[in-house]
């Protein structure tokens, strides 16, 4: 899956992140970022780099699996497939929203 297809999938489900009340950056191992702003309604997603409270670092392949629900966020973190910079609480809140 490409950065564009992951962005498209997240955009189709942006309202899932309403109430996040935080900013989260997805930084991909292969390059590129997605910036999710859950502080606004409706939430927004951008491919522009910027400041975020929490940064999730992972591969595009693992991001695809997380979004599809075939990779548990907690397991990904435990196995080192997902690295978190910033608030672990925000990452856990986002994980819960991804699993809904």
TIZA-68210 format. One line per field, with one value per residue: x, y, z of N, C-alpha, C in turn; residue number from 1; residue in three letters. Coordinates in steps of 0.001 Angstrom, whole numbers, plus 500000, padded with zeros to 6 digits. Layout:
BEGIN
n_X (X:...)
n_Y (Y:...)
n_Z (Z:...)
ca_X (X:...)
ca_Y (Y:...)
ca_Z (Z:...)
c_X (X:...)
c_Y (Y:...)
c_Z (Z:...)
pos (NUM:...)
code (ALA:...)
//
This chain:
BEGIN
n_X (500856:500470:501537:499619:497326:496924:496428:494052:492343:492264:491125:488563:487454:487530:485770:485690:487685:486800:486623:489072:490809:493492:496698:498215:500994:501834:504692:506455:508564:509548:509554:507800:504861:501845:499571:497365:494771:492987:491868:490052:486734:485150:487673:490962:493222:496505:499216:501329:504215:504424:504078:503217:501442:501898:503871:503756:505770:506295:506184:504894:503560:502899:501254:499106:498129:497393:495307:493515:492846:494122:496439:497160:497357:498625:500090:501746:503272:504537:506071:507841:507199:505895:506665:506560:506583:506229:503054:501947:499404:497755:498334:497245:494536:494030:494500:492324:490293:490939:490377:487640)
n_Y (498821:502243:505535:507388:505751:504873:507324:507992:505974:506576:509129:508502:507582:509587:510745:508919:509651:511838:513688:512918:514966:515666:515989:513899:512415:510352:508838:507481:504675:504409:506938:510054:511526:511586:513800:513923:515818:515972:517905:519554:519884:518797:516212:516569:515547:515590:515638:517155:517929:518592:519958:517712:516260:513615:511157:508521:505970:503882:501226:501458:499130:497998:500041:499827:497334:497944:499801:498219:496483:494095:494013:494316:497266:497435:495066:495513:497653:496409:494473:496064:497015:499315:502493:504946:508367:510831:511292:508449:507910:509317:507834:505367:506078:506683:504158:502721:503970:503185:500511:500394)
n_Z (500000:499315:500414:499601:499287:501905:503123:501756:502709:505469:505299:504370:506662:508567:510464:512439:514139:515479:518414:519337:520055:519931:518246:515863:514378:511696:510898:508340:507712:505137:504240:504134:505625:507569:508922:511429:512584:515282:516796:515740:514340:511527:511957:510473:507838:506720:504364:504861:506726:510206:513549:516161:518885:519410:517854:515616:514545:511857:509381:505998:505285:507802:508718:506960:507791:510442:510028:508638:510598:511026:512448:515725:517608:520174:520271:518049:519008:521195:519861:518539:516055:515846:516829:519360:519851:522190:523690:525235:526112:524291:522022:522781:522963:520285:519215:520241:518797:516225:516368:516558)
ca_X (500000:501237:501169:498360:496198:496694:495777:492674:491588:492041:490177:487221:486990:487988:484846:486028:488635:486167:486761:490459:491268:494957:497311:499037:501729:502289:505947:506678:509958:509905:509475:506460:504129:500444:499303:495956:494407:491729:491446:489020:485613:485618:489128:491605:494411:497374:500512:502346:504852:504159:504155:502144:501646:502372:504313:503810:506731:506040:506282:503628:502919:502280:500156:497988:497585:496716:494064:492624:492483:494804:497580:496762:498290:499409:501045:502718:504171:505318:507013:508738:506750:505339:507382:505757:507257:505205:502110:501452:497962:497142:498482:496259:493219:493940:494402:490939:489485:491242:489786:486172)
ca_Y (500000:503481:506621:507955:504861:504920:508613:507890:505117:507344:510216:507935:507276:510660:511013:507953:510298:512966:513506:512588:516181:515719:515865:512698:512292:509037:508988:506174:504265:504584:508366:510622:511646:511980:514545:513858:516848:515632:519012:520283:519070:517406:516027:516734:514748:516280:515006:518141:517688:519640:519566:516859:515856:512236:510662:507075:505608:502516:501031:501563:497821:497863:501011:499210:496284:498589:500402:497124:495731:492800:494140:494957:498343:497114:494040:496159:498415:495438:493806:497051:497371:500648:503263:506098:509529:511709:510777:507077:507992:509703:506670:504376:506574:506492:502705:502363:504479:502359:499192:500481)
ca_Z (500000:499216:501316:499115:499563:503350:503372:501266:503631:506696:504991:504279:508016:509460:511575:513498:515034:516162:519853:519692:520751:519899:516930:515753:513128:511264:510157:507738:507525:503734:503949:504097:506880:507596:510140:511805:513558:515929:517655:515013:513898:511492:511969:509170:507573:505787:504076:505219:508018:511179:514948:516674:520274:519409:516552:515458:513503:511409:507936:505274:505371:509122:508797:506255:508650:511574:509560:508257:511798:511076:513356:516969:517928:521367:519860:517168:519879:521970:518969:517943:514705:516013:517842:519761:520439:522741:524672:525096:526325:523021:521140:523209:522581:518840:518992:520491:517687:515053:516553:516487)
c_X (500897:500757:499823:497164:495895:495982:494319:491807:491285:491031:488747:486613:487363:487060:485041:486923:488090:486241:488153:491073:492783:495431:498266:499705:502084:503535:506346:508150:510434:509930:508026:505806:502660:500215:497797:495690:493013:491252:490345:487904:485144:487139:489689:492832:495208:498628:501655:502914:504559:504298:502960:502471:502274:502750:504394:504748:506532:506201:504900:502850:502218:501143:498916:497320:496848:495350:493033:492175:493160:496085:497123:497788:499182:500465:502129:503739:505099:506390:507989:508369:506169:506113:506591:506659:506164:504319:501639:499934:497218:497204:497462:494839:493008:493780:492962:490017:489718:490554:488263:485669)
c_Y (501236:504497:507207:507063:504791:506219:508572:507077:505866:508466:509706:507707:508363:510891:510023:508620:511569:512699:513095:513730:516289:515670:514677:512687:510828:509291:507608:505911:504543:506055:508811:510611:511914:512657:514587:514908:516532:516717:519828:519317:519612:517337:516185:515845:515439:515456:515976:517818:518863:519096:518711:516493:514469:511844:509149:506777:504138:502441:501216:500255:497638:498861:500453:498155:496862:499121:499323:496303:494380:492832:494934:496031:498049:496072:494639:496943:497470:494778:494776:497428:498781:501320:504539:507148:510456:510962:509362:507045:508359:508533:505587:504790:506372:505004:502239:502804:503667:500999:499208:500121)
c_Z (500000:500256:500903:499440:501057:503719:502932:502220:504935:506453:504899:505661:509025:510651:512719:514555:515675:517661:520282:520496:520854:518455:516947:514381:512905:510428:509652:507471:506108:503313:503871:505464:506595:508939:510362:512877:514087:516866:517003:514611:512555:511528:510555:509078:506492:505539:504347:506593:508939:512582:515327:518111:520353:517987:516596:514297:513156:509898:507303:505367:506715:509322:508115:507129:509859:511166:509218:509458:511906:511917:514570:517331:519138:521047:518974:517985:520644:521118:518281:516517:514672:517136:518103:520388:520935:523707:524349:525275:525049:522048:521498:522836:521081:518507:519199:519374:516418:515146:516460:515115)
pos (1:2:3:4:5:6:7:8:9:10:11:12:13:14:15:16:17:18:19:20:21:22:23:24:25:26:27:28:29:30:31:32:33:34:35:36:37:38:39:40:41:42:43:44:45:46:47:48:49:50:51:52:53:54:55:56:57:58:59:60:61:62:63:64:65:66:67:68:69:70:71:72:73:74:75:76:77:78:79:80:81:82:83:84:85:86:87:88:89:90:91:92:93:94:95:96:97:98:99:100)
code (UNK:UNK:UNK:UNK:UNK:UNK:UNK:UNK:UNK:UNK:UNK:UNK:UNK:UNK:UNK:UNK:UNK:UNK:UNK:UNK:UNK:UNK:UNK:UNK:UNK:UNK:UNK:UNK:UNK:UNK:UNK:UNK:UNK:UNK:UNK:UNK:UNK:UNK:UNK:UNK:UNK:UNK:UNK:UNK:UNK:UNK:UNK:UNK:UNK:UNK:UNK:UNK:UNK:UNK:UNK:UNK:UNK:UNK:UNK:UNK:UNK:UNK:UNK:UNK:UNK:UNK:UNK:UNK:UNK:UNK:UNK:UNK:UNK:UNK:UNK:UNK:UNK:UNK:UNK:UNK:UNK:UNK:UNK:UNK:UNK:UNK:UNK:UNK:UNK:UNK:UNK:UNK:UNK:UNK:UNK:UNK:UNK:UNK:UNK:UNK)
//
